[in-house]
Amino acid sequence: MKKNLLLNTEKIDSIIKRLACEIIENNISLEKTCLIGIKSRGDLIAKRICEKIFEINGYEIEFGHIDVTFYRDDFLSNLGSHKIGPSRVNVDISKYNVILVDDVLFTGRTIKAALDEIFSFGRPLSVQLAVLVDRGNRQLPIKANYIGKNIPSSKTDQVHVYVKNYDGKDEVCIVECEK
């Protein structure tokens, strides 16, 4: 196995700022926009984007998070991924344009599960997707509206995202696994 550092703290901070600027630019009505992060790192990235939006234009955007564990099609084989917890969406979702935020977009299955959970709260005005890393290899027809970094990878590679509030550091690494 070979591990390569792809993004460090400075690059991730720059990506967060760029994503926040793109969201501001493409969502004229921020009062009708909320960010919902997908646990366990998408929620932390979403919170940082919200903080950056506030820093840039002074608007405190609505924020929530979801845990898609029970909506996944691989639920029984994926139980060790993170501590399962409740979702927190404290707005009437039918009045908002929702921006889902995740750390890595890979097959699209997590996003499909997130959409299923979002719609269990109601029908949003629209749904957009923001990801820190898009690594390709989709199994479902899902595309992000906001992409921090495209990192082409093989299906056997692993992309590890570390977020300071959860892992003690900010970085993205790719682990090239032997085939």
N, C-alpha and C positions, 0 to 999 in steps of 0.2 A: 504494500500500500504506500502511496506517495501523497503527501499532504502539501497543498500549495495555498498560501495566503493570497486572497484575491482583493479583499477590501479591508482597510484598517479603519480606525476611529475617525480620522480626518475625512476619508472618502465617504464613509457612511453618513457623517454629519452633513457633508456637501450634498449627498443624495437626498437626505431628509429635507433639506432646505429647498432643493429643486422640486421635489414632489409637492411640497407645500405651495410653492409658487405656481406650479401647474394646476393644482386644485383650485387655488384662488382665481387664476385666469379663466379656467373653464367652468366655474360655478359662480355665476354672477350673483346669485341669491344664496349667500352663505347661511342666512338665517333659516333656509329650508334644506340645508345640507347637514348630514351627520356622518361621522366616521365610525365604523364598527370593525374592530380588530378581531382576528381569529386567533384564539389562544393556541399556542402558548407564547409565541413571540410577535405575532401580528398585532396583538392588542398593545404591546409595548411600543411597537413602531408607530401604530396609529396615534397613541398618546403623544409621542414626540412630534408627529406631524401636526397635531392639534396645537401643541405648545408653540411650534414654529409659526403656524398661521397667526396665532395671537401676537407673537413677537413682531411679525411683519405688518399686520394691519389692525391689530387691537381687537379683533373679533374672536370671542370665545365660542368655538364651534362645538356642537353637541357630540358626545363621545359615548361609546358603549363597547361591549365585547361579547363574543359568543364562543361557546365550546361545542364543536361540531362532532364530538366523539360518537354520540349515539345516532348521528345522521349518516355516518360513513358506511359505505358498502363493504368495507373490510373491518368493521367494528370488532368482531371476535378475534381477529389476528393482529390488531393494532392497539391493544390495551396498554402496552407499556410506554406509550409515547409521552405522556405527561400526566400530571395530577388532574383528574377530572373534577370540574367545578361548574357552578351554575353560570348561565349567560346573564348579562346585565344590559338590557336595552330599556332605558327609562323614558322613551319618547313614544308618541303615537306615530309609529313608523309609516302610516299611510299619508302623513303630511310632509314626508322628507324624501329627498334624494339621498340614497344611501351609497356611501363609498366603503366597500369592503376592503380591508387591508390585511395582507398576509406577508410572511417573510419570503417564502419561495413558491413560485408557480412552477409546477412540474407536470404531472399527468392531467391535472384539472379536477381530480376527484374531490379534493378538499374544498374547492370552490363550489362544486356541485352540492356538496353536503351543506356548505354555508348558505347557499341560496335556499335550499330546503328549509333550513332553520330560520332564516330571515323571513320567509313567507309564512312561517308559523306564527309570527308576531303581527302579520298584516301584509297589505300590499303596498310597497313603497312607490313613490312617484317614479323613481328610476333606480337602477343599481349600476354602479361603476366599480371597477376593480383597480386597486393600487398594490403593487408588490415591490419589495426591495430587490428581489432577484427573480429573473425569468430564465429558467434553464432549458426550456424547450421540451421535446419529447412528449407532447400532448397525447392523451388517449381520448379526450373529449374536446368538442369544439369551443374552447374557452380562450379568450384573449384579454389581456390586461389593458386598461385605459392609460394607466400610469406605471411606468417601469423604471425602477432605479438603475438596474444594470442587467443587460443580457449576458448570460454566461452559458454559452453552448457547452453541453456535456453529453457524455454517453449515458445510456440507461443504467449502466452499472456503477457509474460514479455517484458519490454522495456529496451534496452541498450542505455544509454545516454553517448555520447562522448563530452567532453568539451576540447577545444583547446585554449591555452592562447591568441593567436592573434585574436580570434573570440569571446571567452567567458570570457576571463580574467583569466582562470585557466586551468591547464592540469589535467584531471582525467576522468576515465571511471567508471560509476555506472550502476548497474542493479536495476531496479524497478520491484519488484515482484507484479504483479497486482492480485487482487482477481479474482477467476474464477467463 
